[in-house]
């Protein structure tokens, strides 16, 4: 799922001191706490380090998890 936001992510994350995970979530329209709760409700067990790794190196997978989480907290 390429939503065309990778340039936005890159620009925002570099200006946010490496807090890429929260920056990507903000752009995707969900807070960190909402995402973690939504993933828990969905039965997805992922730790913060892995989530941060995905935010940096797998934007598509990260966006997919964010959408799943959003669907569970809506």
BAKERO-838337 format. One record per residue (C-alpha): y, x, z; residue number from 1; residue in one letter. Coordinates in Angstrom, 3 decimals. Layout:
N
+----------+----------+----------+------+------+
|        Y |        X |        Z | resi | resn |
+----------+----------+----------+------+------+
|        Y |        X |        Z |  NUM |    a |
...
+----------+----------+----------+------+------+
This chain:
74
+----------+----------+----------+------+------+
|        Y |        X |        Z | resi | resn |
+----------+----------+----------+------+------+
|    0.000 |    0.000 |    0.000 |    1 |    x |
|    3.038 |    1.899 |   -1.232 |    2 |    x |
|    6.130 |    0.043 |   -0.141 |    3 |    x |
|    8.503 |    2.681 |   -1.479 |    4 |    x |
|    9.798 |    3.659 |    1.932 |    5 |    x |
|    8.494 |    7.229 |    2.048 |    6 |    x |
|   11.905 |    8.715 |    1.170 |    7 |    x |
|   13.494 |    6.594 |    3.887 |    8 |    x |
|   10.820 |    7.739 |    6.346 |    9 |    x |
|   11.320 |   11.387 |    5.460 |   10 |    x |
|   15.098 |   11.176 |    5.822 |   11 |    x |
|   14.994 |    9.209 |    9.073 |   12 |    x |
|   12.282 |   11.264 |   10.711 |   13 |    x |
|   14.047 |   14.539 |   10.031 |   14 |    x |
|   17.209 |   13.171 |   11.635 |   15 |    x |
|   15.266 |   11.788 |   14.630 |   16 |    x |
|   13.902 |   15.101 |   15.856 |   17 |    x |
|   10.309 |   14.571 |   14.787 |   18 |    x |
|    9.848 |   11.082 |   16.228 |   19 |    x |
|    8.308 |    9.972 |   12.941 |   20 |    x |
|    5.968 |    7.423 |   14.470 |   21 |    x |
|    8.713 |    5.252 |   15.988 |   22 |    x |
|   10.977 |    5.691 |   12.966 |   23 |    x |
|    8.266 |    4.460 |   10.605 |   24 |    x |
|    7.580 |    1.502 |   12.880 |   25 |    x |
|   11.259 |    0.577 |   12.942 |   26 |    x |
|   11.346 |    0.569 |    9.142 |   27 |    x |
|    8.148 |   -1.505 |    9.054 |   28 |    x |
|    9.674 |   -4.095 |   11.406 |   29 |    x |
|    7.548 |   -3.673 |   14.532 |   30 |    x |
|    8.153 |   -1.869 |   17.820 |   31 |    x |
|    5.785 |    0.729 |   19.224 |   32 |    x |
|    4.760 |   -1.532 |   22.127 |   33 |    x |
|    4.150 |   -4.463 |   19.760 |   34 |    x |
|    2.027 |   -2.254 |   17.533 |   35 |    x |
|   -0.073 |   -0.946 |   20.392 |   36 |    x |
|   -0.590 |   -4.475 |   21.739 |   37 |    x |
|   -1.412 |   -5.858 |   18.288 |   38 |    x |
|   -3.932 |   -3.098 |   17.656 |   39 |    x |
|   -5.546 |   -3.742 |   21.041 |   40 |    x |
|   -5.809 |   -7.470 |   20.255 |   41 |    x |
|   -7.322 |   -6.554 |   16.862 |   42 |    x |
|   -9.913 |   -4.346 |   18.560 |   43 |    x |
|   -8.550 |   -1.114 |   17.087 |   44 |    x |
|   -8.937 |    1.772 |   19.525 |   45 |    x |
|   -6.561 |    4.562 |   18.528 |   46 |    x |
|   -4.769 |    7.058 |   20.722 |   47 |    x |
|   -1.128 |    8.099 |   20.461 |   48 |    x |
|   -1.935 |   11.511 |   18.992 |   49 |    x |
|   -3.954 |   10.031 |   16.153 |   50 |    x |
|   -1.301 |    7.403 |   15.494 |   51 |    x |
|    1.375 |   10.109 |   15.339 |   52 |    x |
|   -0.822 |   12.155 |   12.994 |   53 |    x |
|   -1.170 |    9.142 |   10.707 |   54 |    x |
|    2.587 |    8.538 |   10.769 |   55 |    x |
|    3.169 |   12.039 |    9.442 |   56 |    x |
|    0.214 |   12.542 |    7.100 |   57 |    x |
|   -1.047 |    9.087 |    6.098 |   58 |    x |
|    1.915 |    6.748 |    5.589 |   59 |    x |
|   -0.221 |    4.207 |    3.725 |   60 |    x |
|   -2.830 |    4.015 |    6.488 |   61 |    x |
|   -0.106 |    3.866 |    9.129 |   62 |    x |
|    1.585 |    0.977 |    7.292 |   63 |    x |
|   -1.761 |   -0.832 |    7.046 |   64 |    x |
|   -2.254 |   -0.547 |   10.814 |   65 |    x |
|    1.308 |   -1.736 |   11.408 |   66 |    x |
|    0.722 |   -4.804 |    9.239 |   67 |    x |
|   -2.528 |   -5.563 |   11.062 |   68 |    x |
|   -0.770 |   -5.263 |   14.422 |   69 |    x |
|    2.103 |   -7.475 |   13.239 |   70 |    x |
|   -0.355 |  -10.166 |   12.200 |   71 |    x |
|   -1.905 |  -10.160 |   15.671 |   72 |    x |
|    1.361 |  -10.441 |   17.623 |   73 |    x |
|    3.004 |  -13.008 |   15.337 |   74 |    x |
+----------+----------+----------+------+------+
